[in-house]
Amino acid sequence: MKILIAYATRYGSTKVVATWMADHLRTRDDVENVDVCPVAAVCADLGDYTHIILGSPLYDDDLLPEMREFIDKRDPEFSGKPLAVFGVALHELGEGLYGNPDGGLAYFNRFFYYLPVKPIYSRFLGGALYPERLNKEDYKLVKEFFELHGQSEIPFVQELNKKETQEFVDKFLQLAAVKERLQKRIQKKKGD
Ligand SMILES: Cc1cc2nc3c(=O)[nH]c(=O)nc-3n(C[C@H](O)[C@H](O)[C@H](O)COP(=O)(O)O)c2cc1C
């Protein structure tokens, strides 16, 4: 298997998640190669990959714009490949989505409804919030959010979870293998 993990990030936590995924995939005997890079830097022909994983943090209930652009530009190249999508979010801000596999798939299908391929696996994973890293605009937005919820300061939040990221990629490859077996069986039946 040759796997691409393409991610978008503003403050680095999605890069951490993507890197943990790649590290874990590289320990598997059935994985030949893993490339992990920001979406803006993906110039290789996606035809070289057998599996694709896309990841973006959630900002104001949306993907980062560079991920949306990547999907818009490169969508025909996803065709015929198992695709997984992960969102990075915070429990408090992404209530109902974070940690909920069905919430993740339903949520992400909004972005994929026009694609030739739907993600076969999708969920939200824990991220992090570093108040000192936020730019002025984000700081203001997040401060307002926490003030509305009775907190005068933006808390440091750390929900990054390595085990969760490893489970995500293992589950994806497991589902991709099931799909491949089913497709082979269907093709064989058609040929009979
Ligand atoms: C301005 C702003 C808006 C956010 N909006 C959401 C949101 O709508 N839902 C959510 O679950 N998390 C939200 N978050 C939390 C981020 O998704 C979380 O901090 C994530 O780990 C950031 O990823 P990054 O470090 O890769 O940029 C928001 C964070 C900021 C700073």
Ligand as a Chemical Component Dictionary entry (heavy atoms), coordinates in Angstrom:
data_LIG
# 
_chem_comp.id                   LIG 
_chem_comp.type                 NON-POLYMER 
_chem_comp.pdbx_formal_charge   0 
_chem_comp.three_letter_code    LIG 
# 
loop_
_chem_comp_atom.comp_id 
_chem_comp_atom.atom_id 
_chem_comp_atom.alt_atom_id 
_chem_comp_atom.type_symbol 
_chem_comp_atom.charge 
_chem_comp_atom.model_Cartn_x 
_chem_comp_atom.model_Cartn_y 
_chem_comp_atom.model_Cartn_z 
_chem_comp_atom.pdbx_ordinal 
LIG C1  C1  C 0 -11.153 30.643 15.781 1  
LIG C2  C2  C 0 -11.368 29.182 16.108 2  
LIG C3  C3  C 0 -12.578 28.567 15.757 3  
LIG C4  C4  C 0 -12.793 27.219 16.077 4  
LIG N1  N1  N 0 -13.971 26.644 15.728 5  
LIG C5  C5  C 0 -14.202 25.358 16.084 6  
LIG C6  C6  C 0 -15.451 24.739 15.779 7  
LIG O1  O1  O 0 -16.333 25.324 15.146 8  
LIG N2  N2  N 0 -15.650 23.462 16.213 9  
LIG C7  C7  C 0 -14.674 22.775 16.901 10 
LIG O2  O2  O 0 -14.908 21.643 17.299 11 
LIG N3  N3  N 0 -13.462 23.317 17.152 12 
LIG C8  C8  C 0 -13.215 24.594 16.776 13 
LIG N4  N4  N 0 -12.005 25.152 17.054 14 
LIG C9  C9  C 0 -10.960 24.335 17.689 15 
LIG C10 C10 C 0 -9.938  23.819 16.644 16 
LIG O3  O3  O 0 -10.561 22.958 15.727 17 
LIG C11 C11 C 0 -8.816  23.093 17.398 18 
LIG O4  O4  O 0 -8.168  24.020 18.205 19 
LIG C12 C12 C 0 -7.855  22.392 16.457 20 
LIG O5  O5  O 0 -7.025  21.544 17.197 21 
LIG C13 C13 C 0 -7.008  23.392 15.673 22 
LIG O6  O6  O 0 -6.227  22.697 14.739 23 
LIG P1  P1  P 0 -4.843  23.247 14.164 24 
LIG O7  O7  O 0 -3.915  23.459 15.367 25 
LIG O8  O8  O 0 -4.356  22.155 13.279 26 
LIG O9  O9  O 0 -5.096  24.521 13.428 27 
LIG C14 C14 C 0 -11.778 26.478 16.759 28 
LIG C15 C15 C 0 -10.574 27.105 17.095 29 
LIG C16 C16 C 0 -10.356 28.440 16.778 30 
LIG C17 C17 C 0 -9.044  29.074 17.153 31 
# 
loop_
_chem_comp_bond.comp_id 
_chem_comp_bond.atom_id_1 
_chem_comp_bond.atom_id_2 
_chem_comp_bond.value_order 
_chem_comp_bond.pdbx_ordinal 
LIG C1  C2  SING 1  
LIG C2  C3  SING 2  
LIG C2  C16 DOUB 3  
LIG C3  C4  DOUB 4  
LIG C4  N1  SING 5  
LIG C4  C14 SING 6  
LIG N1  C5  DOUB 7  
LIG C5  C6  SING 8  
LIG C5  C8  SING 9  
LIG C6  O1  DOUB 10 
LIG C6  N2  SING 11 
LIG N2  C7  SING 12 
LIG C7  O2  DOUB 13 
LIG C7  N3  SING 14 
LIG N3  C8  DOUB 15 
LIG C8  N4  SING 16 
LIG N4  C9  SING 17 
LIG N4  C14 SING 18 
LIG C9  C10 SING 19 
LIG C10 O3  SING 20 
LIG C10 C11 SING 21 
LIG C11 O4  SING 22 
LIG C11 C12 SING 23 
LIG C12 O5  SING 24 
LIG C12 C13 SING 25 
LIG C13 O6  SING 26 
LIG O6  P1  SING 27 
LIG P1  O7  DOUB 28 
LIG P1  O8  SING 29 
LIG P1  O9  SING 30 
LIG C14 C15 DOUB 31 
LIG C15 C16 SING 32 
LIG C16 C17 SING 33 
# 
